[in-house]
Structures are given as structure tokens and as C-alpha cells.
Amino acid sequence: MSARHASHRPLSHRRAPLAAMLAALAVLPSAVRATCPEEPPVQNHTGGGQTVCPCFIAGEEAGSVLLAPVAHYPIEILRVGIGWGSQFGGSPQQQEAAVNVYGAGLPNPGAPISSLPGPVLSDGFINEYNLEPLAGEIVVSSGPFTVTLEFLNENAGNFFAPSVVHDGNGCQPGKNVIFAIPGGWMDGCAAGLSGDWVFYAVYRPVNCTTGAGEEIVAQSNVPALLPPLPNPFEDATRVSFVLPAPGDVSVAVFDVAGRKIADLASGAFGTGAHTAAWNGMDASGKAVAAGSYFVRMISGSTSETRRVLRIK
């Protein structure tokens, strides 16, 4: 399965000049709290999906029980990814019933805290869905939460049909769910699943005091990581950051599994704006696959993350 992510949100190719973004930062009032930066995805699977499970009828669900670091709670769920594929590939896009987010894990996640109806899935991809436009914040106060795909189309026993996939690397108890008709909620491992479902969630802490205990104020007073430009990109993208005072900075690229791909900047930098470039290569000089990556800047007690999409 490809690591590329299909998105239901149109991608913008508009480029904002760096000077304009810096000017916008300068006029932010110092009393305004900044939005907490998003964190790299949480997931249970390793690698891409290898095994298709044509096992479901309409109304059934499959998904993952996910857990963020304790110090990050409460968290807001921003986006979720779902691996989807068929045995031989090439199936047309297919609409299913819903992407559901639950505020608990097994043995029963309870009622959904949010649902995205009618997701369209592409064969051979980890399809990503943006939940930020949904009414209200999707907030989990503590502990595990569950992300599922609810089926509209029956695929049970049809080995040519697309369905959810798992990694085939062994099933971790308590981390994979199935809602069966009949039977209700069950642990996927107990149902015979031989790997972890390919699902992930991107989130951000609700309180910026999480972990380090500091209060993050407007970006005019703290180091700021600006949106990569262009984004999405094919051959290279620029990553800029702004420092209100001299300090040590590290900027690196991570994949959706949280593995470091490349270092873009490391060391002492002066006050003002600085720019680094990423050419879509990993540390060994090999081009990375198309898909979503995360640029993280750390400077002192400040950490910011930006998502970047490679489309080639």
C-alpha cells in the first residue's frame, strides 16, 4: 500500500510572500494565546497495509484504539487516516457510511463524539480526512479514543472488493476494534485479526501549558514555524522560522509513523527570519515517497509542527 494520503480537502497552491507572513506575526497582540501546535500522528500499525479484509457488511465498523502521551491531554482530534485497498488493486473510488470518532476504547467505546458522513476512499492509499471543519471541537479529555470506518457497502467474502487493511505484523490486543452485526463491539485480535488496522489520528493539545508548563503567547513573542511553501510540493519546499531572540533551533522532518526523515537546521541562530529547504530526500539522499510528512521546530521550550504534502 502506498504511503500517499488522499484528502477530501482541495489543496491550495497559493503562495503567501514571506514578508507578508512576517508582517502578520508582528501585529498580533502579546496577550493573545497561540493555538497549540499539532503533534505527529498516533497509530498502532507498522509500515503500510499488506492484508485486505473483505469481512464486513453494511453497518459494521473496523478501527483502531489510539492513545496520545498522557502529558498532552486534553487533545483535539484534527485529522484521521484510513488504509484502504483491494487484493489486486485498481478498484474505483468507493463511498462508505462514515468515519466515526469515539471518546473511549474497548470493551465498548460508547456513542461517537463526532462523525464524518460519506467518506470516499481510494484503493491503495491511506486516505486522510480533515475533521477541523466539523461543528465543535473533537476533544478527548484523557485515555484511549477510537477511530473507525463504518461500512455502507458489503464486501464480506468478495476477495476482489476493496476494504480496510492491516499490517500483517501481529495483532496487539486492545488496539483493534470490530463492530459486528450481530455481536457488537469486539477485540479484533479475538476475532482472528493477524495484524493492526492501518488507522492514524493527528491531534493537538488543547492547553499549551501541557508538558513543559509554560504559557505560550502570541507568536510575536516566541519562536514561530511558518507554513512550508510551496505546500503541497513536488521537488522542494521552503521552511521558514522566526526567532524573537538568538537561540538554538532544530528543524527536522518526520514521517507519519513519527520517524525522523531529515534534519533541515540545527544550531544557534540570530534574531529574525531564517529559511531552510527540503528537497524531498531522506538522510541517506533517497527520495521519499509521495504523502504526508511533518516538519517540527524545537527552540528552547517551544515546539511547533507543520504538515507538508509531497505529491510526486
SULHUQUI-V598568 format. One record per residue. RES is the residue in one letter. PSI is psi in radians with two decimals (999 if undefined). BURIAL is 1 if it has 24 or more other ideal C-beta (glycine too) atoms within 12 Angstrom, else 0. D_FIRST is the distance of its C-alpha to the first C-alpha in whole Angstrom. Layout:
res->(RES RES)
psi->(PSI PSI)
burial->(BURIAL BURIAL)
d_first->(D_FIRST D_FIRST)
This chain:
res->(M S A R H A S H R P L S H R R A P L A A M L A A L A V L P S A V R A T C P E E P P V Q N H T G G G Q T V C P C F I A G E E A G S V L L A P V A H Y P I E I L R V G I G W G S Q F G G S P Q Q Q E A A V N V Y G A G L P N P G A P I S S L P G P V L S D G F I N E Y N L E P L A G E I V V S S G P F T V T L E F L N E N A G N F F A P S V V H D G N G C Q P G K N V I F A I P G G W M D G C A A G L S G D W V F Y A V Y R P V N C T T G A G E E I V A Q S N V P A L L P P L P N P F E D A T R V S F V L P A P G D V S V A V F D V A G R K I A D L A S G A F G T G A H T A A W N G M D A S G K A V A A G S Y F V R M I S G S T S E T R R V L R I K)
psi->(2.36 2.61 -0.03 2.58 2.21 2.39 2.54 0.03 2.21 2.44 2.30 2.31 0.20 2.37 2.11 2.24 2.52 -0.68 -0.68 -0.69 -0.67 -0.66 -0.68 -0.67 -0.65 -0.46 0.00 2.28 2.48 -0.31 -0.16 2.31 2.41 2.68 2.41 2.45 2.61 2.70 2.80 2.77 2.65 2.43 2.91 -0.47 2.81 2.28 -3.00 2.98 2.35 -0.46 2.13 2.47 1.53 1.35 0.08 2.67 2.95 2.35 -0.28 2.85 2.68 2.54 -3.00 2.51 2.10 2.72 2.19 2.84 2.44 -0.68 -0.26 -0.35 2.61 2.68 2.71 2.20 2.20 -0.81 2.67 2.63 2.51 2.13 2.36 2.29 3.03 2.89 -0.66 -0.06 2.97 0.15 2.57 2.83 2.58 2.36 2.31 -3.12 -0.88 2.69 2.16 2.46 2.23 2.59 0.30 3.08 -2.67 2.70 -0.27 1.98 -0.20 -2.70 2.62 2.46 -0.25 2.60 2.46 1.85 2.63 0.69 2.48 2.24 2.47 2.31 2.30 0.23 2.77 1.83 2.23 2.41 2.26 2.09 -0.07 -0.61 -0.18 2.59 2.21 2.79 2.45 1.57 2.32 2.14 -0.67 2.83 -2.96 2.70 2.87 2.35 2.22 2.82 2.20 2.25 2.46 -0.55 2.35 2.34 0.07 2.15 -0.08 1.73 -0.02 -0.17 2.56 2.71 -3.09 2.75 2.76 2.96 -0.16 0.26 0.37 2.43 2.21 2.03 2.45 -0.03 -0.04 2.24 2.67 2.33 1.94 2.64 1.92 3.09 -0.57 -2.67 2.42 2.75 2.24 -0.60 -0.74 -0.44 0.01 0.15 2.38 0.20 -3.11 2.34 2.52 1.51 2.58 2.90 2.40 2.36 2.99 2.59 2.56 -0.66 2.13 -0.13 -0.02 2.36 -1.36 -0.38 0.07 2.75 2.11 2.15 -2.90 2.68 -0.22 -0.29 -0.13 2.82 2.46 2.35 2.09 2.78 2.36 2.53 2.27 2.81 1.94 2.90 2.83 -0.95 -0.63 2.71 2.67 2.40 2.03 2.58 2.67 2.31 2.27 -0.26 2.76 2.55 2.96 2.42 2.46 2.35 2.19 2.81 2.37 2.65 -3.11 -0.26 0.02 0.17 2.40 2.28 -0.77 2.58 2.24 -0.55 2.50 2.20 -2.87 2.36 2.64 3.09 2.47 -2.84 2.47 2.61 2.35 2.75 2.54 2.18 0.27 0.30 2.67 -3.05 -0.40 -0.04 0.20 2.39 2.35 2.81 2.74 2.52 -2.96 2.43 2.93 2.20 2.16 2.28 2.33 2.19 1.93 -2.20 0.05 2.33 2.24 2.54 2.40 2.44 2.46 2.48 2.14 2.28 0.25 999)
burial->(1 1 1 1 1 1 1 1 0 0 0 0 0 0 0 0 0 0 0 0 1 1 0 0 1 0 0 0 0 0 0 0 0 1 0 1 1 1 1 1 1 1 1 1 1 0 1 1 1 0 1 1 1 1 1 1 1 0 1 1 1 1 1 1 1 1 1 1 0 0 0 1 1 1 1 1 1 1 1 1 1 1 1 1 1 1 0 0 0 0 1 0 0 1 0 1 1 1 1 1 1 1 1 1 1 1 0 0 1 0 0 1 1 1 1 1 0 0 1 1 1 1 1 1 1 1 1 1 1 1 1 1 0 1 0 0 0 1 1 1 0 0 0 1 1 1 1 1 1 1 1 0 1 0 1 0 0 0 0 0 1 1 1 1 1 1 1 0 0 0 1 1 0 1 1 1 1 1 1 0 0 0 0 0 1 1 1 1 1 0 1 0 1 0 1 1 1 1 1 1 1 1 1 1 1 1 1 1 0 1 0 0 0 0 0 1 0 1 1 1 1 1 1 1 1 1 1 1 1 1 1 1 1 0 0 1 1 1 1 1 1 1 1 1 0 0 1 0 1 1 1 1 1 1 1 1 1 0 0 0 1 1 0 1 1 0 0 0 1 0 0 0 1 1 1 1 1 1 0 1 0 0 0 0 0 0 0 1 1 1 1 1 1 1 1 1 1 1 1 0 0 1 1 1 1 1 1 1 1 1 1 0)
d_first->(0 4 7 9 11 12 16 19 21 23 22 26 27 30 31 34 36 37 40 40 37 40 43 41 40 44 45 43 46 46 46 43 40 37 34 32 29 26 24 20 18 19 16 16 13 12 9 5 5 7 9 10 14 16 19 20 23 24 25 23 21 18 17 18 21 21 24 25 28 31 33 31 32 32 29 28 24 23 20 17 13 11 8 8 7 10 11 11 9 12 13 15 15 17 19 19 22 22 20 23 24 26 29 29 27 28 30 30 28 31 31 28 30 28 25 24 24 22 19 17 13 11 9 5 6 8 11 14 18 21 23 26 28 29 32 33 31 29 30 30 33 32 30 27 25 23 20 19 18 21 20 22 21 22 19 21 21 19 16 16 15 12 12 11 9 10 10 12 14 17 18 21 24 24 21 19 21 22 24 26 28 31 30 29 27 26 24 21 22 25 23 22 18 17 15 14 13 10 13 15 18 20 24 27 30 33 36 36 38 35 35 38 40 41 41 39 41 41 39 42 43 40 37 35 32 31 28 27 28 26 23 21 21 20 22 24 25 28 29 32 34 38 40 43 45 44 41 39 35 32 29 25 22 19 15 14 15 18 18 21 19 23 26 28 31 33 37 40 40 43 44 42 39 37 34 31 28 25 24 20 20 20 23 23 23 19 17 15 11 12 12 14 17 20 23 26 30 32 36 38 37 35 31 29 26 24 21 20 17 16 16 16)
